[in-house]
Amino acid sequence: MRIAIIGDIHHFRLKVDFKRLLGKRLLGQSNLWFNRRFRFNHSLLDLVIERTAELQPDLVLLTGDVTTTSLEDEFSDIVRYFEPLAQTAPVLMVPGNHDRYTFRSAKSRRVETIMSSLLPRAFPHHQKLSDRWHLLGLDSARPQVVFSRGELGQEQFQRTAKILESMKEDEGVLVLCHYPASTPPGTPRTWAHDMAEGEKLDKLLEKCPARVVFVHGHIHKPWHWIRRNGQGPHLTCVNAGAPCMTSANYPMGQGFWELQLPDDPHHELHLTHHVPTPDGHYGTFGAKGRARHADATWQVRRVV
């Protein structure tokens, strides 16, 4: 089974009704104007979607934070971006903290309403991918006054624990959550930016009888790392990164991951990072907010 993993898109529109600039959104829009808009090039999203379609995946996973401040237009734009891809493969997302950026957006269930075609109806979301592989989607996004701390909540955590404990040794489970449960050794973490149940969830994953692949976003750095249990890999963590975030290391964004699940969960995973590299010129936004295509070649790096 081939799965495409796309991380924090953080789509935005610079023009916002002045009446919407209240509370936390004022902070978010200020950061957008003076910082984030210079670091995110959303003309690259078309490249990522086109490349994903070329791979003909069986499933596309979005790790959350598809928007910047959970405005209606931001969500609607994302739905339009992914409509063509969703015609050829199921697309499933979990919310990120920016998708429930304000208490009003959470109360009105904005992400659930506008993104209903991509979002599970309830969490934890559990489905079978094959005879021996499961998918478990978790909702860790909660609005906060200032911080970006996530939370599963007692009910969701308890149901998640029962699902993980019911797994068998010859099975595998792909866990999709916006926040990481753990990070590579030496990676700085802060209370205000973490998930409340992160340590407890990490212990559940460690005790899970099945092989675990934990897919997340939130931290804008694509990575993967493996925790071994006995002789073989038990927990593989994949950070999707931010496909439209540019930097010296990623001048055309951080790309996306391709994950191929083996029929036998104890066999080798095939994990590939697809990153666009400059070839000519960068794309720019068109007059109607749609992106003109940037010329690019793709760097493909298999890491597992």
C-alpha positions in Angstrom: 0.0 0.0 0.0 1.4 3.4 -1.0 0.6 6.4 1.2 1.4 10.0 0.7 2.0 12.1 3.8 1.6 15.9 3.5 2.3 18.2 6.4 1.6 21.7 7.7 0.4 23.7 4.7 -0.6 26.9 6.7 -2.6 28.3 3.8 -3.6 32.0 4.3 -5.2 35.0 2.7 -3.6 38.4 3.5 -6.9 40.3 3.2 -9.0 39.8 6.3 -12.1 41.6 7.4 -11.1 44.1 10.2 -14.0 42.8 12.4 -12.3 39.3 12.4 -9.1 40.7 13.9 -10.0 40.1 17.5 -8.3 38.1 20.3 -5.8 35.5 19.3 -6.4 36.0 15.6 -4.9 39.5 15.9 -1.7 38.0 17.1 -1.8 35.4 14.3 -2.4 37.9 11.5 0.3 40.2 12.9 2.7 37.3 12.8 1.5 36.5 9.3 2.1 40.0 7.9 5.5 40.6 9.5 7.0 37.0 9.5 5.1 34.0 8.2 4.2 35.3 4.8 7.9 35.7 3.9 8.6 32.1 4.9 5.7 30.3 3.2 5.4 30.1 -0.6 2.0 28.5 -1.3 2.6 28.5 -5.1 4.5 25.3 -4.2 1.4 23.4 -3.1 0.3 22.7 -6.7 3.7 21.1 -7.3 3.3 18.9 -4.3 -0.3 17.8 -5.3 0.8 17.1 -8.9 3.7 15.0 -7.7 1.5 13.2 -5.3 -1.0 12.4 -8.0 1.9 11.0 -10.2 2.7 8.4 -7.5 -0.9 7.1 -7.7 -1.2 6.6 -3.9 -3.8 4.4 -2.3 -4.2 7.0 0.5 -3.2 10.6 1.2 -2.8 11.7 4.8 -2.8 15.4 5.9 -1.2 16.0 9.4 -3.2 19.1 10.2 -2.5 22.9 10.2 -3.9 23.2 6.7 -4.8 26.8 7.6 -3.2 29.7 9.4 -6.0 31.2 11.5 -8.9 28.9 10.8 -10.9 31.3 8.5 -13.6 30.1 6.2 -11.8 31.1 3.0 -8.6 29.4 4.1 -10.5 26.1 4.6 -12.4 26.5 1.3 -9.3 27.1 -0.6 -7.7 23.9 0.7 -10.8 21.9 -0.2 -10.5 23.2 -3.8 -6.8 22.4 -3.9 -7.4 18.8 -3.0 -10.6 18.1 -4.9 -8.8 16.7 -8.0 -6.6 14.5 -5.9 -9.5 13.2 -3.8 -11.1 12.0 -7.0 -8.4 9.4 -7.4 -7.4 8.5 -3.8 -9.0 8.9 -0.4 -7.7 12.0 1.4 -7.8 12.0 5.2 -6.8 14.7 7.6 -6.6 15.4 11.3 -7.0 18.9 12.7 -4.0 21.0 13.8 -3.9 23.7 16.4 -4.2 26.4 13.6 -7.3 24.7 12.3 -9.0 25.5 15.6 -7.1 28.7 16.2 -9.9 30.5 18.0 -12.6 29.5 20.5 -15.2 30.8 18.1 -14.0 28.6 15.2 -14.0 25.6 17.6 -17.5 26.3 18.9 -18.9 26.7 15.4 -17.2 23.5 14.3 -15.7 25.3 11.3 -13.1 22.7 10.4 -15.7 19.8 10.8 -18.2 21.6 8.6 -16.0 22.9 5.7 -13.6 20.0 5.7 -16.2 17.3 6.1 -15.1 15.5 2.9 -11.6 15.0 4.3 -12.1 14.8 8.1 -13.3 11.7 10.0 -16.7 12.0 11.6 -15.4 11.1 15.1 -12.2 10.6 17.0 -10.4 8.4 17.6 -10.9 7.3 14.1 -10.1 3.6 13.6 -10.2 1.7 10.3 -8.6 -1.3 8.7 -6.2 -0.6 5.9 -5.6 -4.3 5.1 -5.8 -7.6 6.7 -2.9 -6.7 9.1 -2.6 -2.9 9.0 -4.8 -0.5 11.0 -5.1 3.3 10.8 -5.8 5.3 14.0 -6.5 9.0 13.6 -6.3 11.3 16.7 -7.7 14.8 17.3 -5.3 16.8 19.4 -6.2 20.3 18.4 -7.6 22.6 21.1 -8.0 26.4 21.0 -5.8 28.2 23.5 -5.7 31.8 24.6 -2.0 32.3 23.9 -0.2 29.0 23.7 -0.4 26.2 21.1 -0.6 23.2 23.5 -2.6 20.2 22.3 -4.8 17.8 24.1 -6.6 14.6 23.4 -8.9 14.7 26.4 -9.7 11.9 28.8 -12.4 10.1 26.7 -10.4 10.0 23.5 -7.3 8.9 25.3 -9.0 6.1 27.0 -10.6 4.9 23.8 -7.2 5.1 22.1 -5.6 3.0 24.8 -8.2 0.3 24.3 -7.7 0.2 20.6 -3.9 0.0 20.9 -4.0 -2.6 23.6 -6.3 -4.8 21.4 -3.7 -5.0 18.6 -1.9 -8.3 17.9 1.8 -8.9 17.5 1.5 -9.8 13.8 -0.3 -6.5 13.0 0.8 -3.0 12.4 -0.9 0.3 13.2 -0.4 3.7 11.5 -1.2 6.5 13.9 -2.0 9.9 12.5 -1.8 12.9 14.9 -0.9 16.5 14.5 1.3 16.6 17.6 4.3 14.3 18.1 4.1 11.8 21.0 7.9 11.8 21.1 10.8 13.4 19.2 14.3 12.4 18.4 16.8 12.5 21.3 18.2 16.0 21.7 15.2 17.8 20.0 14.2 20.8 22.1 10.6 20.8 23.3 8.5 23.2 25.4 5.4 22.8 27.5 3.5 25.5 25.6 4.0 23.7 22.3 3.5 20.1 23.3 0.5 17.8 23.6 -0.7 17.3 27.2 -0.8 13.5 27.0 2.3 13.2 24.9 4.3 11.2 27.4 1.4 8.9 28.3 0.7 8.3 24.7 4.3 7.5 24.0 4.2 4.8 26.7 1.1 3.3 25.2 2.8 3.1 21.8 5.8 1.5 23.4 3.6 -1.2 25.0 1.4 -1.7 21.9 1.9 -5.4 20.7 1.7 -4.3 17.1 4.3 -2.5 15.0 3.7 1.3 15.2 4.2 3.9 12.6 3.5 7.3 14.1 2.9 10.1 11.6 2.7 13.8 12.8 3.3 17.4 11.9 3.4 20.5 14.1 7.2 20.9 14.0 8.3 22.3 10.7 11.2 19.9 10.2 10.8 16.8 8.1 12.4 13.8 9.8 12.1 10.1 10.6 13.5 8.1 13.4 13.2 4.5 14.7 12.9 3.1 18.2 13.7 -0.6 18.4 12.2 -3.1 20.7 14.4 -6.2 21.0 15.8 -7.2 17.6 13.5 -5.3 15.3 12.0 -1.9 14.8 8.9 -1.3 16.9 8.1 2.4 16.6 8.8 4.5 13.5 8.1 8.2 13.8 7.7 10.4 10.7 7.4 14.2 10.9 5.8 15.4 7.7 7.4 18.9 7.7 5.9 21.9 6.0 5.7 21.6 2.1 5.4 25.3 1.4 7.9 26.6 4.0 11.1 27.8 2.3 14.6 28.1 3.7 18.2 27.8 2.7 18.1 24.1 3.1 14.7 23.8 1.3 14.5 26.7 -1.2 11.4 25.2 -2.8 9.7 23.9 0.4 10.1 20.7 2.4 8.2 18.4 0.1 6.3 15.4 1.4 6.8 11.7 2.3 5.9 8.6 0.4 5.3 5.5 2.7 4.9 2.0 1.3 3.5 -0.4 3.8 4.6 -4.0 3.4 1.9 -6.7 3.5 3.7 -8.2 6.6 4.1 -5.4 9.2 7.4 -6.9 10.4 9.0 -6.5 7.0 11.0 -3.4 5.9 9.1 -0.1 5.4 9.8 1.8 2.2 9.9 5.5 3.2 10.9 8.2 0.6 11.2 11.9 0.9 10.2 13.9 -2.2 11.6 17.4 -2.3 11.4 19.9 -5.2 14.6 21.7 -6.2 14.9 24.9 -8.2 15.1 24.7 -12.0 14.5 28.0 -13.6 12.2 30.2 -11.6 9.9 30.1 -8.6 6.1 30.1 -9.1 4.0 33.1 -8.1 0.4 33.5 -7.0 -2.0 34.4 -9.8 -4.6 37.2 -9.6 -7.3 34.8 -8.2 -5.1 33.2 -5.6 -4.3 30.1 -7.6 -0.7 29.3 -8.1 1.2 29.3 -11.3 3.4 26.3 -11.5 7.0 26.7 -10.5 9.6 24.9 -12.7 11.2 22.2 -10.7 12.9 18.9 -10.6 12.4 16.5 -7.8 15.0 15.1 -5.4 14.0 11.7 -4.2 15.7 10.2 -1.2 14.9 6.8 0.2 15.7 6.8 3.9 14.3 3.4 5.2 
